[in-house]
């Protein structure tokens, strides 16, 4: 009986050792299967020089090896502005990759940066900065020109500012100023030219980005662009705008708030 118990114990040790070896083999196999699958890019949009961050993306879903590339143009953050908003503003589509090039907006420098991409490593090289055609560029969209293989239309939305109202009653705050928001915001203003949609031509063979023309401007009531996007076939271009937001209050006032818009 004693020998039988010992034999069972020895068998259990063998099984545990085998199971452990299997688990080690599986762990080693999982490590071996982790391969570089691509790269992720984002921008810092800080209060000084804007940077594009490259992060390696691995086959197991993990990321790592962050590298920063300076744009030599300012980001758009300003934490001292706008009360509780702390300079925050809405935007989408700050980066677009076209062929072997990465384009990004620099909201504080009013420029668009063009980086060339080394596809095997994901490394970036700054080629040029081009004026965005307005103030605070926030969004980029592109579409291939009809009949071309390397010429693209690139649209850039310039937001200018994000007028807003915070809180209510005696604590109400209005930005940029109460006087500014009390004006007839539907009327033309000098700032309309800075709050616009600007069209560029981009050559994906040379990396040249050339301003073509201003497509549209936006009155103060509707706010500046937050996102621009071409349809899949390139025949339409949609632009969403900021409007005038009212937040930090339990009851939003329609006298203070002005709705955002979507233009097609």
C-alpha positions, 0 to 999 in steps of 0.5 A: 500500500505504501509503495502504491502511494509512492508510485502515485506521488511519483506519477503526479510529479511526472505529470506536473513536470510535463504540464510545467514543461508544456506551459513553458513551451507555450509561453516560449511559443507565444514570445516567439509569435510576437512580431512587429505588425506596424506602427501607430502615430499621434501628435502631442499638440503641446504648448511648445513645439508639436511632436509626432509620436511613433509607437511600434505595434506588435502582433499580440496587440501590445505597443512599445518603443515610442519615438518623438519627431519634432515638427519645428512648429507649435502645438495648439495647447494653452492650459491658461485659456478658457477657464475650466476648459483650459484651452481644450478644443475639439478636433479629429483627423490631425494626421493622415498618411498618403503613400510614403508620407505623413501629413499632420497639422500644427494647431499653434503654428498654423502649419501642416508638416510633411514627413517622409516615412521609412516604411520598414522601420516607421521612422519619420523625416521632416521634409517641409512645413506649409502654411495652413491657410488659416488659424488653428488647423485641426483636421486633414482629409485627402482624396485621389485626383480623378485620372491620377495615381500620385496627385491628391486633393488635400483639405485642411480645416482651420478652426480659429478658436472655440468660443464657449459659455461655461456655468450659469447665473452669477458664475457664468463665464463667456469666452473669448469675451462677453462683449464678443458673444453679445455681437450679431455672430451671424454677420461677417467678421474679419476673423471669418477668413481665418475660420475656413476650409482650405484646399491643397494639391499633394504629390505623393511622389515628391512630397510637395504640398501646394496651396490651391484655394480657399473653399469656404469660410464660416461665420462666428455663430457656427464656429470653425471646423472640427473635422473634414472628410471626403466621401469614398469616391471623392465627390463630396467633402463633409465639414463639421463645425464647433458652434458655440458650446454651453457646458458646466451647467445643469441647464443648457441655455439656448440663448447662450449656445449656438448649434454646430453644423455639418456642411456637405 
